[in-house]
C-alpha cells in the first residue's frame, strides 16, 4: 500500500491507497517505514484526491466524500454496519441501537460499537456520527476529543451554510 500524511486540526492523518481505491485512514499519520524514516512524497493521484477532499472537509467546504473505497477485511456484519454508517447524512447522528436495527440485528448495539471501532476508514466512513442512546458521545477509536471536534465542525458548517443561503 502507498501512504500519505494529511495534516488536519485533529492531528495528522495517514491515508492508504492500494490499486484504485482508498483502503485505510489512520489517526496519528501513516505508519513509519520499516527503517523508521517518514514516507516520501508520492505522485499518486488517488492519494492526492483523498488529501484534497479531507482538507476540504476540515475547511468546511466539503460535506461528502467521493472517493473510491475498498475497506479490507471485516465480517459481513461489520461491512453492513459500515454501509449503514456511510448513509448517515452530514451533520446528523444515529444511535448504535438504530444502526443495529438498520442492519437487521436490533439487539446488537454493542456489536455496532465494536464494528465502529474496527472501521478502517474513519471520517470518510463517518463512525463519529454514531452516538449513545442517551445522546452522549461514547467510544471512538480516535478518542472522544476527535469525535467531539468532528461533530462540532459539521454542526458549525451546517449552521454557516444555512445562514449564508438566506
Buried (B, 14 or more C-beta within 10 A) or exposed (E): EBBBBBEBEBEEBBBBBBEEBBBBBBBEBBEEEEEEEEBEEEEBEBBEBBBEBBBEBBEBEBBEBEBEBBBEEBEEBBBBBBEBBBEBEBBEBBBBBBBBBBBEBEEBBEBBBBBBBBBBBBBBBBBBBBBBEEEEBBBBBBEEEBBBBBBEBBEEBBEEEEEEEE
